[in-house]
Amino acid sequence: MVNHPDNVTYDAFDCNSGNPHEPNTHWDPKTSAWEWDDLKLNPGSVPDSFPQEVKEALENNICIICGKKNCPYIKNNKDYQKLTDALKKGDAGEARKIYMTKFAQRRGQSKGVVMEGLQKSREAKKRDGRCGGSKPFQSKGVNLIPGIWSGWMDLAAVSGNDAYTASFDHTSNSQSSFDVQIQYPTANGIETINTIGPGSQFIKTSGIGTPRIRFKTHSVPISVRVDYPQN
């Protein structure tokens, strides 16, 4: 293993009775892990030209050096910051260049611990994702036609400073990536989040109302389900 100066001081897969180990993190019931509020790569953000374990680690905030989830090195190291910034912007060429010049040479030493971290992540995703006093989840489904947005579907109503995670995934045999649009109330009006599924999205509100969500498939007709807390 290649060491680095930053070390995570907690187990990101430990619910800890619903109490965050680190500020500005939230519990994601889809991953059964604490996730950073301000750093998330959408599924498919990492090009397939990256080694498979590196691609999966980057998409799950598992350090490609030490194999730990939410490792401070991911945010503190300048080269790692440049890599994630390029991936968020969709600049595959620049991301590939940074990886090859700054990280690829360490892969042989780090692959074992990265694989261990990924296995822990996969096992966590199989568990019941509820944590602490989190509410039971409810689901809604919708059938999607390529190129056409679905109708809006209401999520759990909010009354001020609320926060929860909505997860969205395929339920059909046919699969495709899909656009996701979420609108939610804030003190300054309605805000909109645009992301890509399957995946999940942390929603943090500061207004009164009902967040809503809609989808659009990219290639073939699919069915999608969204899971979110009951009111």
C-alpha positions as CSV (number, residue, x, y, z in Angstrom):
1,M,0.0,0.0,0.0
2,V,1.1,3.6,-0.7
3,N,0.7,5.8,2.3
4,H,-0.2,9.5,2.3
5,P,-0.4,12.1,5.1
6,D,-4.2,12.2,5.4
7,N,-6.2,9.6,7.3
8,V,-9.9,9.1,7.8
9,T,-10.7,8.8,11.4
10,Y,-14.1,7.0,11.2
11,D,-15.9,4.2,9.4
12,A,-18.1,5.7,6.8
13,F,-20.3,2.6,6.7
14,D,-21.1,2.9,10.5
15,C,-24.6,4.5,11.0
16,N,-23.5,5.7,14.4
17,S,-27.2,5.9,15.5
18,G,-27.8,8.6,12.9
19,N,-25.1,11.0,14.2
20,P,-22.7,12.2,11.5
21,H,-19.0,11.4,12.2
22,E,-18.0,14.4,10.1
23,P,-19.8,17.8,9.5
24,N,-21.4,18.3,6.1
25,T,-22.1,14.6,5.5
26,H,-25.5,12.8,5.2
27,W,-26.5,9.2,5.5
28,D,-27.5,7.7,2.1
29,P,-29.8,4.8,2.4
30,K,-28.9,3.5,-1.1
31,T,-25.2,3.2,-0.3
32,S,-25.7,2.6,3.5
33,A,-22.9,5.0,4.1
34,W,-22.1,8.6,5.1
35,E,-21.7,10.7,1.9
36,W,-20.2,14.2,1.6
37,D,-22.7,16.9,0.9
38,D,-20.3,18.7,-1.5
39,L,-18.6,16.0,-3.5
40,K,-20.4,13.4,-5.6
41,L,-19.6,12.0,-9.0
42,N,-22.6,10.9,-11.1
43,P,-22.6,7.3,-12.3
44,G,-20.8,7.1,-15.6
45,S,-18.7,10.2,-14.8
46,V,-15.5,8.1,-15.0
47,P,-14.6,6.9,-18.5
48,D,-14.5,3.2,-19.1
49,S,-10.8,3.6,-20.1
50,F,-9.9,3.8,-16.4
51,P,-9.2,0.5,-14.7
52,Q,-12.4,-0.9,-13.4
53,E,-11.6,-0.8,-9.7
54,V,-10.3,2.8,-10.0
55,K,-13.5,3.8,-11.9
56,E,-15.7,2.3,-9.2
57,A,-13.6,3.8,-6.3
58,L,-13.8,7.3,-7.8
59,E,-17.5,7.1,-8.2
60,N,-17.9,6.0,-4.6
61,N,-15.5,8.4,-2.9
62,I,-13.2,5.6,-2.0
63,C,-9.5,6.7,-2.1
64,I,-7.6,5.2,-5.0
65,I,-4.5,5.3,-2.8
66,C,-5.5,3.9,0.6
67,G,-8.9,2.3,-0.2
68,K,-10.8,4.2,2.6
69,K,-14.1,5.9,1.9
70,N,-14.3,9.7,2.6
71,C,-10.5,9.9,3.0
72,P,-9.4,13.5,3.5
73,Y,-6.7,13.0,0.8
74,I,-9.5,13.1,-1.8
75,K,-10.2,16.7,-1.0
76,N,-6.8,17.9,0.3
77,N,-4.5,16.6,-2.4
78,K,-4.2,19.1,-5.3
79,D,-3.8,16.4,-8.0
80,Y,-6.8,14.5,-6.7
81,Q,-8.8,17.7,-6.7
82,K,-7.8,18.3,-10.3
83,L,-8.8,14.8,-11.2
84,T,-12.3,15.0,-9.6
85,D,-12.8,18.5,-11.1
86,A,-12.1,17.2,-14.6
87,L,-14.4,14.3,-14.1
88,K,-17.2,16.6,-12.9
89,K,-16.8,18.8,-15.9
90,G,-16.9,15.7,-18.3
91,D,-13.4,16.4,-19.5
92,A,-12.4,12.8,-20.0
93,G,-9.1,13.6,-21.8
94,E,-7.8,15.8,-19.0
95,A,-9.0,13.4,-16.3
96,R,-7.2,10.5,-18.1
97,K,-4.0,12.6,-18.4
98,I,-4.0,13.5,-14.7
99,Y,-4.6,9.9,-13.7
100,M,-1.9,8.5,-15.9
101,T,0.8,11.1,-14.8
102,K,-0.1,11.3,-11.1
103,F,-1.7,8.1,-10.0
104,A,-1.3,5.2,-12.4
105,Q,2.2,4.4,-11.2
106,R,0.8,3.7,-7.7
107,R,-1.9,1.3,-8.8
108,G,0.1,-1.9,-8.3
109,Q,0.7,-1.1,-4.6
110,S,-2.8,0.3,-3.9
111,K,-5.0,-2.2,-5.8
112,G,-5.3,-4.6,-2.9
113,V,-6.6,-2.1,-0.4
114,V,-8.8,-0.4,-3.0
115,M,-10.5,-3.8,-3.7
116,E,-11.0,-4.3,0.0
117,G,-12.7,-0.9,0.2
118,L,-14.9,-1.7,-2.7
119,Q,-16.0,-5.0,-1.3
120,K,-17.0,-3.3,2.0
121,S,-19.0,-0.8,-0.1
122,R,-20.8,-3.5,-2.0
123,E,-21.6,-5.4,1.2
124,A,-23.0,-2.2,2.7
125,K,-25.3,-1.6,-0.2
126,K,-27.0,-5.0,0.5
127,R,-28.1,-3.9,4.0
128,D,-31.2,-2.1,5.1
129,G,-30.3,1.5,4.5
130,R,-32.2,3.0,7.3
131,C,-30.1,4.7,10.0
132,G,-30.9,6.0,13.5
133,G,-34.4,7.6,13.5
134,S,-34.7,7.7,9.8
135,K,-38.3,7.1,8.5
136,P,-39.5,4.1,6.5
137,F,-39.2,4.6,2.7
138,Q,-42.0,4.7,0.1
139,S,-41.7,4.2,-3.6
140,K,-43.1,5.5,-6.9
141,G,-42.6,4.1,-10.3
142,V,-42.8,5.5,-13.9
143,N,-42.3,4.2,-17.4
144,L,-40.0,6.3,-19.6
145,I,-39.9,6.9,-23.4
146,P,-36.6,8.2,-25.0
147,G,-36.4,11.9,-25.4
148,I,-39.6,12.7,-23.4
149,W,-39.7,13.9,-19.8
150,S,-42.0,12.0,-17.5
151,G,-44.6,13.9,-15.5
152,W,-43.6,15.5,-12.2
153,M,-43.9,13.2,-9.1
154,D,-44.1,14.6,-5.6
155,L,-41.6,13.6,-3.0
156,A,-41.9,14.0,0.8
157,A,-43.2,17.4,1.9
158,V,-40.8,19.7,3.8
159,S,-41.4,22.5,6.3
160,G,-38.3,24.6,6.5
161,N,-34.8,23.2,7.2
162,D,-35.3,19.6,6.2
163,A,-33.0,17.1,4.4
164,Y,-33.3,13.6,3.0
165,T,-32.1,11.4,0.2
166,A,-34.1,10.3,-2.9
167,S,-32.8,7.2,-4.7
168,F,-33.7,6.2,-8.3
169,D,-33.0,3.0,-10.2
170,H,-34.2,0.7,-13.0
171,T,-37.0,-1.7,-12.4
172,S,-37.1,-3.0,-16.0
173,N,-35.0,-5.6,-17.8
174,S,-34.0,-3.0,-20.4
175,Q,-31.6,-0.4,-18.9
176,S,-30.3,3.0,-19.9
177,S,-28.8,6.0,-18.1
178,F,-31.4,8.7,-17.6
179,D,-31.7,12.4,-16.8
180,V,-33.1,13.4,-13.4
181,Q,-34.5,16.8,-12.5
182,I,-35.5,17.7,-8.9
183,Q,-37.1,20.9,-7.8
184,Y,-37.3,21.9,-4.1
185,P,-38.3,24.9,-2.0
186,T,-35.8,27.2,-0.4
187,A,-36.1,30.5,1.4
188,N,-35.2,32.3,-1.9
189,G,-37.6,30.3,-4.1
190,I,-37.5,27.1,-6.0
191,E,-34.1,25.5,-6.8
192,T,-33.5,22.9,-9.4
193,I,-31.0,20.0,-9.4
194,N,-30.0,18.2,-12.6
195,T,-28.2,14.9,-12.4
196,I,-28.0,11.5,-14.0
197,G,-29.4,8.1,-12.8
198,P,-29.3,5.5,-11.6
199,G,-28.1,6.9,-8.3
200,S,-29.3,9.1,-5.4
201,Q,-29.5,12.7,-4.6
202,F,-29.3,14.5,-1.2
203,I,-32.0,17.2,-1.0
204,K,-31.5,20.0,1.6
205,T,-34.4,22.5,1.8
206,S,-35.0,25.8,3.6
207,G,-38.5,26.5,2.5
208,I,-42.0,25.0,2.9
209,G,-43.5,22.9,0.2
210,T,-43.1,19.6,-1.7
211,P,-40.0,18.7,-3.7
212,R,-40.8,17.0,-7.0
213,I,-38.9,14.8,-9.4
214,R,-39.0,13.8,-13.1
215,F,-37.0,11.6,-15.5
216,K,-36.0,11.2,-19.1
217,T,-34.3,8.1,-20.5
218,H,-31.4,8.5,-22.9
219,S,-31.7,5.5,-25.3
220,V,-34.4,2.8,-24.8
221,P,-37.8,2.7,-23.0
222,I,-37.2,1.8,-19.3
223,S,-39.1,1.7,-16.0
224,V,-37.7,3.6,-13.1
225,R,-38.5,3.7,-9.3
226,V,-37.8,6.5,-6.9
227,D,-37.5,5.8,-3.1
228,Y,-37.8,8.5,-0.5
229,P,-38.9,8.9,3.1
230,Q,-42.5,8.8,4.2
231,N,-43.9,12.0,5.7
